[in-house]
Amino acid sequence: MNFDFTGDVMSIKIVIVDDKPQNRLLLQEQFAFSPAFEIVFIAKNGVDFLDKMKELRVEQYPQVVLMDIEMPEMDGIETVSKSHILYPHIKFLMLTVFDDEDKIFEAIRAGAQGYLLKNEKISVIEEYIQQVEEVGGVPMSPSIARKAMHMLVNSNAREPKAQQVSASGESELSDREFEVLNLLVSGYDYKVIAEKLFLSSHTVRKHIANIYTKLHVSSKAQAINLAHKKRWFGVS
């Protein structure tokens, strides 16, 4: 627990970042019932969050930020990545509806200290906030923790093979698979890739599955990361 000089328990300063007004209002109302937390401000996206942070004095900085992922102007993962450099002492907990492996991987790589689902009870969210602030750790919703463990096991199992992929591994991909991978690296989603290559979404997904198998990776983020490491497609 944090204490002031009189010995009283101090509240944990938090910020809520979510693009949906009803979500911001609901969380604000729920935290208002607990003296253990103080809401510094609420923000509607990453740009709004960074603008409001600039207006604060250092002693007013939040200790923990609850960050949504999908938001206009600047999403949660990009916001955490920028904020982790600007405000290294602030802890970021992703609070989102997304539980897919790519999002988890990208959020943790960006610097998030935890990953929670929005359907958690407020009492559970409060407990996780106190955990990350007082004792550290990486709090995760149970389903997220299972996925993260699965990612870790797969990553450890595949790492030696992935490191061996070079020019010979590159040549194992077909011309079409290279086209698909190039578009993935460029940031396009399955639907846009299908449109650009005049393929069905099902065919694109099958190509991507083949790419994962041949490159010994298990997610889009890992495939893109490998393409960057190997400097394929002229990336740097």
Secondary structure, DSSP 8 states (H G I E B T S, - for coil): --B-TTS-B--EEEEEE-S-HHHHHHHHHHHHT-TTEEEEEEESSHHHHHHHHHTS-GGG--SEEEE-SS-SSS-HHHHHHHHHHH-TTSEEEEEES---HHHHHHHHHHT-SEEEETTS-HHHHHHHHHHHHHT----B-HHHHHHHHHHHHHHHHHHHHHHH-SHHHHTTS-HHHHHHHHHHHTT--HHHHHHHHT--HHHHHHHHHHHHHHHT--SHHHHHHHHHHTTGGG--
